[in-house]
Amino acid sequence: MNRRDFLKTCGLVGLLIEGKIAFSRFPSEISFRGSVPLKKEDGRPFNIKDVEKYEPYIFFYPYVSTPCILVDVGNRAEGGIGKGNSIVSFSLICSHQWTFPTPSETFITYYGPDETSLVDRGNVIQCCVHMSVFDPLKGGEVIDGPADNPLARILLDTDREGNLYAVGVKGKDQFQEFFQANHSTLKRLYGSLKRAKEIVKESRVIKLKDYTKEEIKC
Ligand code: FES
């Protein structure tokens, strides 16, 4: 190993030791890996028992500005966790043209089992910008509309006490497209794009209806 390679290797090892490289790209379907504890607003762990059925929650992972939805869909779901394998999580960035919830409104949201959507059934995630509908029971696959890709899945895990962790992102996440398409909104919300791209170390979970003023449904 020459001196340049040696110094490069030392630098890389140093970053890993300092925990600055929290995630790495993987060639498989897993686009990010990194264990982040989910917390309540008061800082206590967010436990699997805290998840109310059919209530959509929001948290941010793996970046401070990338929203995720967490919901108990009431039935066994692909990749679901919990007693009924019914708790799932997805990136709440529409896979069509990267719309996302802001504190003022959201065009993409979860519809409970008794709500009507564009596909005449509930228990879906729907985006009213161009009417894409996704199935949270089937890994976020597209049911209808112009989106070509499913919603990226957020992998969840629990510790022995049932406290929840986000541990990875599976599927096409489109985070870079999201940063590019929404850079002015993200600058307004986070002060700078650099801040918006920071990786989270822990993430607060709140009800989506408490995060955003208006859930726009269609
Ligand atoms: S941005 Fe969601 S359907 Fe087009």
Residues whose N, C-alpha, C, O or C-beta is under 5 A from the ligand:
A	BS01	FES	C94 H96 Q97 W98 T99 C127 V129 H130 M131 S132
